[in-house]
Amino acid sequence: MVTKIMVEVVMRLSSGNNTARRRDASPVSDETGATTLEWVLLLAAIAVPSYWIVRLAIMTLVGHYQLVTTMNGLPFP
């Protein structure tokens, strides 16, 4: 009885009807890293430019603050 089941399993595996073989035969349908790639693209498209914009805005504010404090430090005519 056990040998008959084993022979049947071996026959099924060797016939090519195994779903694992079909998945391995088509590497194009492998989407395991798709979510990670989408997050990386979102970070590259949104977060990185936002960082540079905020950094530029802070540098502009610091420059403006330095100008205002310099003007306030001048003697009153």
Contact map, one row per residue, 1 for C-alpha under 8 A:
11111000000000000000000000000000000000000000000000000000000000000000000000000
11111100000000000000000000000000000000000000000000000000000000000000000000000
11111110000000000000000000000000000000000000000000000000000000000000000000000
11111111000000000000000000000000000000000000000000000000000000000000000000000
11111111100000000000000000000000000000000000000000000000000000000000000000000
01111111110000000000000000000000000000000000000000000000000000000000000000000
00111111111000000000000000000000000000000000000000000000000000000000000000000
00011111111100000000000000000000000000000000000000000000000000000000000000000
00001111111110000000000000000000000000000000000000000000000000000000000000000
00000111111111000000000000000000000000000000000000000000000000000000000000000
00000011111111100000000000000000000000000000000000000000000000000000000000000
00000001111111111100000000000000000000000000000000000000000000000000000000000
00000000111111111100000000000000000000000000000000000000000000000000000000000
00000000011111111000000000000000000000000000000000000000000000000000000000000
00000000001111111100000000000000000000000000000000000000000000000000000000000
00000000000111111100110000000000000000000000000000000000000000000000000000000
00000000000111111110110000000000000000000000000000000000000000000000000000000
00000000000110111111110000000000000000000000000000000000000000000000000000000
00000000000000001111111000000000000000000000000000000000000000000000000000000
00000000000000000111111100000000000000000000000000000000000000000000000000000
00000000000000011111111110000000000000000000000000000000000000000000000000000
00000000000000011111111111000000000000000000000000000000000000000000000000000
00000000000000000011111111101100000000000000000000000000000000000000000000000
00000000000000000001111111100000000000000000000000000000000000000000000000000
00000000000000000000111111100000000000000000000000000000000000000000000000000
00000000000000000000011111111100000000000000000000000000000000000000000000000
00000000000000000000001111111100000000000000000000000000000000000000000000000
00000000000000000000000001111100000000000000000000000000000000000000000000000
00000000000000000000001001111110000000000000000000000000000000000000000000000
00000000000000000000001001111111000000000000000000000000000000000000000000000
00000000000000000000000000001111110000000000000000000000000000000000000000000
00000000000000000000000000000111111000000000000000000000000000000000000000000
00000000000000000000000000000011111110000000000000000000000000000000000000000
00000000000000000000000000000011111111000000000000000000000000000000000000000
00000000000000000000000000000001111111100000000000000000000000000000000000000
00000000000000000000000000000000111111110000000000000000000000000000000000000
00000000000000000000000000000000111111111000000000000000000000000000000000000
00000000000000000000000000000000011111111100000000000000000000000000000000000
00000000000000000000000000000000001111111110000000000000000000000000000000000
00000000000000000000000000000000000111111111000000000000000000000000000000000
00000000000000000000000000000000000011111111100000000000000000000000000000000
00000000000000000000000000000000000001111111111000000000000000000000000000000
00000000000000000000000000000000000000111111111100000000000000000000000000000
00000000000000000000000000000000000000011111111110000000000000000000000000000
00000000000000000000000000000000000000001111111110000000000000000000000000000
00000000000000000000000000000000000000000111111111000000000000000000000000000
00000000000000000000000000000000000000000111111111100000000000000000000000000
00000000000000000000000000000000000000000011111111110000000000000000000000000
00000000000000000000000000000000000000000001111111111000000000000000000000000
00000000000000000000000000000000000000000000011111111100000000000000000000000
00000000000000000000000000000000000000000000001111111110000000000000000000000
00000000000000000000000000000000000000000000000111111111000000000000000000000
00000000000000000000000000000000000000000000000011111111100000000000000000000
00000000000000000000000000000000000000000000000001111111110000000000000000000
00000000000000000000000000000000000000000000000000111111111000000000000000000
00000000000000000000000000000000000000000000000000011111111100000000000000000
00000000000000000000000000000000000000000000000000001111111110000000000000000
00000000000000000000000000000000000000000000000000000111111111000000000000000
00000000000000000000000000000000000000000000000000000011111111100000000000000
00000000000000000000000000000000000000000000000000000001111111110000000000000
00000000000000000000000000000000000000000000000000000000111111111000000000000
00000000000000000000000000000000000000000000000000000000011111111100000000000
00000000000000000000000000000000000000000000000000000000001111111110000000000
00000000000000000000000000000000000000000000000000000000000111111111000000000
00000000000000000000000000000000000000000000000000000000000011111111100000000
00000000000000000000000000000000000000000000000000000000000001111111110000000
00000000000000000000000000000000000000000000000000000000000000111111111000000
00000000000000000000000000000000000000000000000000000000000000011111111100000
00000000000000000000000000000000000000000000000000000000000000001111111110000
00000000000000000000000000000000000000000000000000000000000000000111111111000
00000000000000000000000000000000000000000000000000000000000000000011111111000
00000000000000000000000000000000000000000000000000000000000000000001111111000
00000000000000000000000000000000000000000000000000000000000000000000111111100
00000000000000000000000000000000000000000000000000000000000000000000011111110
00000000000000000000000000000000000000000000000000000000000000000000000011111
00000000000000000000000000000000000000000000000000000000000000000000000001111
00000000000000000000000000000000000000000000000000000000000000000000000000111
